[in-house]
Amino acid sequence: MRHTPSSASGPAFLCADDTIVKGANVENASSGGTICAERTAVVKAVSEGQKDFIALAVTSDVATPISPCGICRQVLREFCTSDMPIFLVPADYPKEDAEDGGIVEVTAGSLLPHSFGPEDLELPRKTTRA
């Protein structure tokens, strides 16, 4: 279920109705055409009518927890509440604790502090005179 010549991550959203929506990296030779697994999961979920997310788990083929990239963080910011838990799971889970390679829990808001979101588009703007 993945096309990942250079990397592999596997996110799974838990939705409010207990649906689990998974994503996969879809890489492209042009690099710019690549879409990360986290964004694939968001697009898949939203296109299937899921917009109420409870949590996200992200794993990879790396033995330490890996965090979503910057553009994925922005997309998560758009569709997830800032307090939604995100569990970063190492490939060799289970481990005793994060110091030893266990799960790291963060929130969507902590991944992108001072972020810009859809509500910012509605803020009043200062007009300039010509």
LINLINGI-V270087 format. One record per residue. N is the residue number from 1. OMEGA is omega in whole degrees, -180 to 180 (* if undefined). Layout:
BEGIN
N|OMEGA  N|OMEGA
END
This chain:
BEGIN
1|-180  2|173  3|-171  4|179  5|-174  6|-180  7|180  8|170  9|-177  10|177  11|174  12|176  13|167  14|-179  15|-176  16|180  17|180  18|173  19|173  20|180  21|-178  22|176  23|178  24|173  25|173  26|-175  27|-174  28|-179  29|-179  30|-177  31|179  32|179  33|-180  34|173  35|-179  36|-178  37|-179  38|178  39|176  40|180  41|179  42|-178  43|178  44|-179  45|-177  46|179  47|177  48|176  49|180  50|178  51|-179  52|-175  53|179  54|-177  55|176  56|171  57|179  58|175  59|-180  60|177  61|-179  62|-176  63|175  64|179  65|-180  66|-179  67|177  68|179  69|-176  70|-178  71|176  72|177  73|179  74|179  75|176  76|179  77|-178  78|-170  79|-177  80|174  81|-177  82|-180  83|179  84|180  85|174  86|-178  87|179  88|-169  89|179  90|-178  91|-177  92|176  93|12  94|173  95|-177  96|-176  97|-177  98|179  99|-177  100|178  101|179  102|-179  103|174  104|178  105|175  106|173  107|177  108|-180  109|-179  110|179  111|-178  112|-179  113|179  114|-173  115|176  116|-178  117|-177  118|-180  119|179  120|178  121|-178  122|-179  123|178  124|-179  125|174  126|180  127|177  128|179  129|-179  130|*
END
